[in-house]
Amino acid sequence: MRRSLLWIAISIVSISMVAVFSLAGCKEGGGQEVGEEEEEVAEEEVMPTLAWVPKTLDNPVFDTGGRAFQKAGEDIGFEAIWTGPTEADAAQQLTVMEDLISKGVDGIAVSVTDAGIIGAGIDEAMEAGIDTITFDSDAPDSKRIAYYGTNNYQGGVELAKLIAEALDGEGQIAILTGKIGMPNLDERIEGVEDTIAADYPNIEIISTQLGETDMAKSVEVVESFTLANPDLDGWIMVGGWPLFTPVGSMPIMEEKAIAGELAVVAFDTLLDQLDYVKEGSVYALVGQKYYGWGYDSGQILYDIVVNGKTFDDPFLDTGVDVVTKDGGEGRISADEMAEKWETGNF
């Protein structure tokens, strides 16, 4: 009887041990061990969530960057959130950032509408442990880790040189901007004004007009000011809003420019703008790296969040593209830039 009980006990222990080892080595789904599956799930859970916040969702320049950011998320391996205000309003943009902070995203890339207001939002994000960078428009006095974009002051210098080239160094010009207080636009204006004052004494800036970063409003401003000032020789547009509309939208400006009575240079190099260069109503465009705003900032932010990347110099200058009708040394022709947009080969 004792021997029988002993064998029963031994049998129970053996069965238990077999069950344990069998469970540990159990494979599911054609050969994956449970332990391995749990490890893979854990790896998936650490995929970072990164957010891309432009100044506004209704500007074509940010559409390219937003789609590029989503593509970066697919290629690199992060959850991409593309969100922003419906208009270029700092209070709205701050609300968007605060919502992202409350959701606990891992990183934010933001194009700054107002350095003071959004700079405070950046500091709030950083204090919450959310790595934050800027693109396109910076808040250099904030705690942001890095800025990826154009040297906007130098962009203004390029615009001034191009208008001087088109006017042979003399004439009356007006500047079109969006809203006063936007860091990138103000820096471009400063670059224009400093260069004109230092190098082109026979060029006079007679006015700075506000287009409110709105296409329709900008078209109205350009047309009405051009009509009211028949002696106007040129426009410098530090943002390309009126040129995002189809050719023919500004008949007064276009007719004078094609006749050689008005020179126009502008920021941005989108497809619609290239049509103005091709027809001869715009002398030159200065463009930014729109695709890189999204894709490269996604890569930079991922490297910061996941790999702890740091920067000796936080200003990551992308440089600019200069587009004219025929191109030339150091420049891109309108047809060449159009091909880049059509093929996506930037």
C-alpha positions in Angstrom: 0.0 0.0 0.0 2.8 2.4 0.9 4.6 1.5 -2.3 1.4 2.2 -4.3 1.0 5.5 -2.7 4.7 6.3 -3.3 4.3 5.5 -7.1 1.2 7.6 -7.3 3.0 10.6 -5.8 6.0 10.1 -8.1 3.6 9.9 -11.1 1.8 13.1 -10.1 5.2 15.0 -9.8 6.4 13.7 -13.1 3.2 14.6 -14.9 3.4 18.1 -13.3 7.0 18.6 -14.5 6.2 17.4 -18.0 3.3 19.8 -18.1 5.5 22.7 -17.0 8.2 21.9 -19.5 5.7 21.3 -22.3 4.1 24.7 -21.6 7.4 26.4 -21.6 8.3 24.9 -25.0 4.8 25.2 -26.5 4.8 26.8 -29.9 1.9 28.7 -31.5 1.2 30.0 -35.0 3.5 27.6 -36.9 6.5 27.6 -34.5 6.7 30.7 -32.4 7.4 30.1 -28.8 5.1 31.9 -26.2 8.1 33.5 -24.6 9.2 34.9 -28.0 5.8 36.2 -28.8 5.6 38.1 -25.5 9.0 39.6 -26.2 7.8 40.8 -29.7 4.7 42.3 -28.2 6.8 44.2 -25.7 9.0 45.5 -28.6 5.9 46.8 -30.4 4.7 48.6 -27.3 7.8 50.8 -27.2 7.2 52.3 -30.6 7.3 56.0 -29.9 4.5 58.4 -30.7 5.7 61.6 -32.4 3.6 64.6 -33.4 4.1 67.1 -36.2 2.5 70.5 -35.7 2.6 73.1 -38.5 1.4 76.7 -38.1 -1.8 75.8 -39.9 -3.4 72.9 -41.8 -4.7 75.0 -44.7 -1.3 76.0 -46.2 0.0 73.9 -49.1 3.6 74.1 -48.0 2.7 72.1 -44.9 0.7 69.5 -46.7 3.9 68.1 -48.3 5.7 68.1 -45.0 2.8 66.4 -43.2 2.7 63.6 -45.7 6.4 63.2 -45.5 6.3 63.0 -41.7 3.7 60.1 -42.0 6.0 58.4 -44.6 8.9 58.7 -42.1 6.8 57.0 -39.4 6.1 54.1 -41.7 9.8 53.8 -42.8 11.5 54.4 -39.5 9.0 52.9 -37.1 7.0 55.4 -35.1 3.4 56.4 -34.7 3.0 59.7 -36.6 0.4 62.3 -35.5 -0.1 65.2 -37.9 -2.1 67.8 -36.3 -2.4 71.6 -36.0 -4.6 74.7 -35.9 -7.1 75.5 -38.7 -5.5 78.9 -39.2 -2.2 80.5 -38.3 -3.2 81.5 -34.8 -0.7 81.1 -31.9 -3.5 80.6 -29.3 -4.9 77.7 -31.4 -1.5 76.2 -31.9 -0.8 76.3 -28.2 -4.0 74.5 -27.5 -3.0 71.8 -29.9 0.4 71.4 -28.1 -1.2 71.3 -24.7 -3.5 68.5 -25.9 -0.5 66.6 -27.1 1.2 67.1 -23.8 -1.8 65.8 -21.9 -1.8 62.7 -24.2 1.8 62.0 -23.2 3.3 61.8 -26.7 7.0 61.1 -26.8 8.1 63.9 -29.1 6.8 67.0 -30.9 8.1 68.9 -33.9 6.5 72.3 -34.3 6.6 75.3 -36.7 6.4 78.2 -34.4 3.7 80.8 -35.0 4.7 83.1 -32.2 8.0 82.7 -30.4 6.7 83.9 -27.0 3.5 82.0 -26.9 4.6 78.8 -28.5 8.0 79.0 -26.8 6.2 78.7 -23.5 4.4 75.6 -24.9 7.7 74.1 -25.9 9.1 74.7 -22.4 6.0 73.0 -20.9 6.5 70.0 -23.2 10.1 69.7 -22.3 9.4 69.9 -18.6 6.9 67.1 -19.0 9.6 64.9 -20.5 8.5 65.3 -24.1 11.4 65.9 -26.5 10.6 68.9 -28.7 12.2 70.4 -31.8 11.2 73.2 -34.2 11.1 73.3 -38.0 10.5 76.1 -40.5 10.1 78.7 -37.8 12.1 78.7 -34.6 11.8 79.8 -30.9 15.5 80.1 -30.1 15.0 81.3 -26.6 12.9 78.3 -25.7 14.1 74.9 -24.4 13.7 73.2 -27.7 16.4 70.7 -28.5 17.1 71.7 -32.2 15.8 73.7 -35.1 15.5 72.2 -38.6 15.0 74.6 -41.4 16.1 77.6 -43.4 18.2 80.4 -42.2 15.3 82.8 -42.7 17.4 85.9 -42.4 19.6 84.6 -45.2 16.5 83.8 -47.2 15.6 87.5 -46.9 19.1 88.4 -48.1 18.6 86.2 -51.2 15.2 87.9 -52.0 16.9 91.3 -51.8 19.7 90.3 -54.1 17.2 88.8 -56.6 15.0 91.9 -56.7 18.1 94.1 -57.1 19.2 91.9 -60.0 15.7 92.2 -61.7 15.6 96.0 -61.2 19.2 96.7 -62.1 19.7 98.1 -58.6 17.1 100.9 -58.5 13.3 101.4 -58.0 10.5 101.5 -55.4 9.4 98.2 -53.9 6.8 96.8 -51.5 7.1 93.9 -49.1 4.2 91.4 -48.6 4.2 89.5 -45.4 1.7 87.5 -43.4 1.3 88.6 -39.8 3.7 90.7 -37.8 5.2 88.6 -35.0 5.8 85.3 -37.0 9.5 84.7 -36.4 10.4 83.2 -39.8 8.6 86.0 -41.7 10.1 88.8 -39.5 13.6 87.3 -40.0 13.1 87.3 -43.8 12.0 91.0 -43.7 15.0 91.9 -41.6 17.3 90.2 -44.1 15.6 92.1 -46.9 15.8 95.5 -45.1 19.4 95.1 -44.0 20.6 94.0 -47.5 18.8 96.8 -49.3 20.1 99.4 -46.8 23.7 98.2 -47.0 24.1 97.3 -50.7 21.3 98.9 -52.8 20.9 102.6 -51.9 18.8 103.3 -55.0 16.1 100.8 -54.0 13.4 102.2 -51.7 11.0 100.1 -49.6 7.9 102.2 -49.6 5.5 99.8 -47.7 5.1 96.5 -45.9 1.7 95.0 -46.6 -0.1 92.2 -44.6 -1.7 89.3 -46.4 -2.7 87.5 -43.2 -1.1 84.3 -44.5 -4.3 83.9 -46.5 -4.4 83.3 -50.3 -7.5 85.3 -51.1 -6.5 88.2 -48.8 -3.0 88.3 -50.2 -4.3 88.4 -53.8 -6.5 91.3 -52.9 -3.6 93.2 -51.2 -1.2 92.7 -54.1 -3.8 93.8 -56.7 -5.1 96.8 -54.8 -1.7 98.1 -53.8 -0.3 97.6 -57.3 -3.2 99.5 -58.8 -3.0 102.3 -56.3 0.8 102.8 -56.8 1.5 103.1 -60.5 5.2 103.9 -59.8 5.7 100.7 -57.9 8.6 98.8 -59.5 8.7 95.6 -57.5 7.3 93.2 -54.9 9.2 91.1 -52.4 6.8 88.4 -51.0 8.3 86.9 -47.9 5.6 84.2 -48.1 4.1 82.9 -51.4 0.4 82.9 -50.5 -0.9 84.9 -53.5 1.0 82.7 -55.9 -0.6 79.5 -54.5 -3.6 80.6 -56.6 -3.8 79.7 -60.4 -2.2 81.9 -63.0 -4.6 84.7 -64.0 -5.7 85.4 -60.4 -3.8 88.7 -60.3 -4.3 90.3 -63.7 -3.1 93.7 -62.7 0.2 92.5 -61.2 0.7 89.9 -64.0 0.1 92.3 -66.9 2.6 94.8 -65.5 5.2 92.1 -64.7 5.0 90.5 -68.1 5.3 93.9 -69.7 8.5 94.5 -67.8 7.1 97.3 -65.6 7.1 95.3 -62.4 9.5 92.7 -60.9 8.3 90.1 -58.4 10.3 87.7 -56.3 8.8 85.5 -53.6 9.4 82.8 -51.1 8.4 79.2 -51.7 8.6 77.0 -54.8 5.3 75.1 -55.0 3.8 73.9 -58.3 1.3 76.7 -58.7 4.0 79.3 -58.1 6.2 77.8 -60.8 3.5 78.5 -63.4 3.9 82.2 -62.6 7.7 81.9 -63.3 7.0 80.1 -66.5 4.6 82.8 -67.8 7.1 85.5 -66.9 5.2 87.4 -64.2 7.5 86.2 -61.4 11.3 86.8 -61.7 12.5 84.3 -59.1 11.5 82.1 -56.2 13.4 81.2 -53.0 12.3 77.8 -51.7 12.6 75.7 -48.6 13.0 72.0 -48.0 9.3 71.2 -47.5 9.7 67.4 -47.8 12.5 67.5 -45.3 10.4 69.5 -42.8 8.4 66.3 -42.4 10.7 63.4 -43.2 13.9 64.7 -41.8 12.4 66.2 -38.7 10.7 62.8 -38.1 14.1 61.1 -38.3 15.7 63.7 -36.1 13.0 63.5 -33.4 13.1 59.7 -33.5 16.9 59.7 -33.0 16.5 62.1 -30.0 13.7 60.1 -28.4 15.0 56.6 -29.0 18.7 57.0 -29.3 19.4 60.0 -27.1 20.9 62.0 -29.9 22.4 65.4 -29.0 23.6 68.3 -31.1 26.7 70.5 -30.7 24.9 73.1 -32.8 21.1 73.0 -32.5 20.6 75.0 -35.7 20.3 72.5 -38.5 20.4 74.7 -41.6 18.8 73.2 -44.7 19.8 75.9 -47.1 17.5 77.2 -49.9 16.6 76.6 -53.5 16.6 79.5 -56.0 14.3 79.0 -58.9 14.2 81.1 -62.1 12.6 80.4 -65.5 15.8 79.1 -67.1 17.9 78.1 -64.1 21.6 78.5 -64.4 24.6 78.2 -62.1 23.5 77.6 -58.5 19.8 77.8 -59.6 17.1 75.5 -60.6 14.8 76.0 -63.7 11.1 76.1 -63.2 10.7 73.0 -65.3 13.3 71.1 -63.2 11.5 72.1 -60.0 8.2 71.1 -61.4 9.6 67.7 -62.2 10.8 67.3 -58.6 7.2 67.9 -57.4 5.7 65.6 -60.0 8.0 62.7 -59.3 8.5 63.3 -55.6 12.3 63.0 -56.2 13.6 65.7 -53.8 
